[in-house]
Amino acid sequence: MTTDLIIRPMTAGDIPEVISLWRSSEGIGMAAGDDEAGIRAFLARNPDLSLVVRDRDRLAAAILCGHDGRRGYLHHLAVAPEFRRRGIGREIARRCVAGLNAAGIRKCHLLVYSRNTDAIEFWRSVNWGMREDLRIMSRMTSPEL
Ligand SMILES: CC(C)(COP(=O)(O)OP(=O)(O)OC[C@H]1O[C@@H](n2cnc3c(N)ncnc32)[C@H](O)[C@@H]1OP(=O)(O)O)[C@@H](O)C(=O)NCCC(=O)NCCS
């Protein structure tokens, strides 16, 4: 990874830029909870695990990482196009997994669109395994739905 890049925990001040990176990144699905208040709440519940990578005043990459006390979760890894294929994704994914391990979390999951074959290749290359035996089931929490 290029050495003049800074990797540090994501803070509330980063959120608007991070959301804009996610919005412009193919392969990232923005959904309920992905507004500024939602990400602020996520960071408050999971301090220091989510990361940004900055090149001076530019945001190069971001990832959300948290856990529920039992399983860890990585969300929305995005590297800005001009910073890809320099090992940034690999490095911040590694740090997130190490952070979860240090917090006593033994296993972690992430969601990736089936059509996002580039990201699947990326995750395989950093030792994540595809679960062929599982499907995700989802619903909104409002009672009328
Ligand atoms: C997927 C993504 C995060 C990878 O980030 P990155 O910093 O470019 O990845 P790295 O440079 O750390 O790559 C590590 C290894 O992953 C694999 N890899 C990375 N990008 C790949 C691609 N587009 N196609 C195939 N393999 C890829 C390679 O094995 C690579 O090693 P190499 O460069 O020595 O060949 C980035 O392309 C991205 O932001 N994509 C859009 C958003 C997205 O889909 N995020 C994933 C959500 S689940």
PDBQT file of the ligand as one rigid body, heavy atoms in Angstrom, charges set to zero:
ROOT
HETATM    1  C1  LIG A 201     -13.716  -4.451  -4.406  1.00  0.00    +0.000 C 
HETATM    2  C2  LIG A 201     -12.811  -3.281  -3.976  1.00  0.00    +0.000 C 
HETATM    3  C3  LIG A 201     -13.181  -2.829  -2.581  1.00  0.00    +0.000 C 
HETATM    4  C4  LIG A 201     -11.353  -3.768  -4.022  1.00  0.00    +0.000 C 
HETATM    5  O1  LIG A 201     -10.511  -2.762  -3.470  1.00  0.00    +0.000 OA
HETATM    6  P1  LIG A 201      -8.971  -2.609  -3.902  1.00  0.00    +0.000 P 
HETATM    7  O2  LIG A 201      -8.316  -1.707  -2.940  1.00  0.00    +0.000 OA
HETATM    8  O3  LIG A 201      -8.898  -2.246  -5.346  1.00  0.00    +0.000 OA
HETATM    9  O4  LIG A 201      -8.434  -4.112  -3.733  1.00  0.00    +0.000 OA
HETATM   10  P2  LIG A 201      -6.896  -4.550  -3.489  1.00  0.00    +0.000 P 
HETATM   11  O5  LIG A 201      -5.995  -3.679  -4.283  1.00  0.00    +0.000 OA
HETATM   12  O6  LIG A 201      -6.653  -4.634  -2.022  1.00  0.00    +0.000 OA
HETATM   13  O7  LIG A 201      -6.922  -6.009  -4.130  1.00  0.00    +0.000 OA
HETATM   14  C5  LIG A 201      -6.502  -7.177  -3.436  1.00  0.00    +0.000 C 
HETATM   15  C6  LIG A 201      -6.715  -8.357  -4.338  1.00  0.00    +0.000 C 
HETATM   16  O8  LIG A 201      -8.139  -8.539  -4.575  1.00  0.00    +0.000 OA
HETATM   17  C7  LIG A 201      -8.353  -9.001  -5.902  1.00  0.00    +0.000 C 
HETATM   18  N1  LIG A 201      -9.107  -7.985  -6.646  1.00  0.00    +0.000 N 
HETATM   19  C8  LIG A 201      -9.231  -6.669  -6.346  1.00  0.00    +0.000 A 
HETATM   20  N2  LIG A 201     -10.027  -6.051  -7.239  1.00  0.00    +0.000 NA
HETATM   21  C9  LIG A 201     -10.395  -6.985  -8.124  1.00  0.00    +0.000 A 
HETATM   22  C10 LIG A 201     -11.199  -6.948  -9.291  1.00  0.00    +0.000 A 
HETATM   23  N3  LIG A 201     -11.792  -5.811  -9.718  1.00  0.00    +0.000 N 
HETATM   24  N4  LIG A 201     -11.379  -8.089  -9.997  1.00  0.00    +0.000 NA
HETATM   25  C11 LIG A 201     -10.790  -9.244  -9.574  1.00  0.00    +0.000 A 
HETATM   26  N5  LIG A 201     -10.011  -9.345  -8.459  1.00  0.00    +0.000 NA
HETATM   27  C12 LIG A 201      -9.814  -8.227  -7.759  1.00  0.00    +0.000 A 
HETATM   28  C13 LIG A 201      -6.970  -9.207  -6.520  1.00  0.00    +0.000 C 
HETATM   29  O9  LIG A 201      -6.558 -10.535  -6.220  1.00  0.00    +0.000 OA
HETATM   30  C14 LIG A 201      -6.135  -8.204  -5.730  1.00  0.00    +0.000 C 
HETATM   31  O10 LIG A 201      -4.766  -8.530  -5.714  1.00  0.00    +0.000 OA
HETATM   32  P3  LIG A 201      -3.811  -8.021  -6.934  1.00  0.00    +0.000 P 
HETATM   33  O11 LIG A 201      -4.113  -6.568  -7.170  1.00  0.00    +0.000 OA
HETATM   34  O12 LIG A 201      -2.439  -8.292  -6.407  1.00  0.00    +0.000 OA
HETATM   35  O13 LIG A 201      -4.203  -8.851  -8.121  1.00  0.00    +0.000 OA
HETATM   36  C15 LIG A 201     -12.966  -2.074  -4.960  1.00  0.00    +0.000 C 
HETATM   37  O14 LIG A 201     -12.844  -2.540  -6.297  1.00  0.00    +0.000 OA
HETATM   38  C16 LIG A 201     -14.287  -1.331  -4.863  1.00  0.00    +0.000 C 
HETATM   39  O15 LIG A 201     -14.412  -0.371  -4.095  1.00  0.00    +0.000 OA
HETATM   40  N6  LIG A 201     -15.309  -1.760  -5.639  1.00  0.00    +0.000 N 
HETATM   41  C17 LIG A 201     -16.609  -1.054  -5.662  1.00  0.00    +0.000 C 
HETATM   42  C18 LIG A 201     -17.394  -1.214  -4.372  1.00  0.00    +0.000 C 
HETATM   43  C19 LIG A 201     -17.656  -2.667  -4.026  1.00  0.00    +0.000 C 
HETATM   44  O16 LIG A 201     -18.105  -3.467  -4.855  1.00  0.00    +0.000 OA
HETATM   45  N7  LIG A 201     -17.390  -3.022  -2.755  1.00  0.00    +0.000 N 
HETATM   46  C20 LIG A 201     -17.581  -4.336  -2.235  1.00  0.00    +0.000 C 
HETATM   47  C21 LIG A 201     -18.868  -4.397  -1.483  1.00  0.00    +0.000 C 
HETATM   48  S1  LIG A 201     -19.148  -6.045  -0.832  1.00  0.00    +0.000 SA
ENDROOT
TORSDOF 0
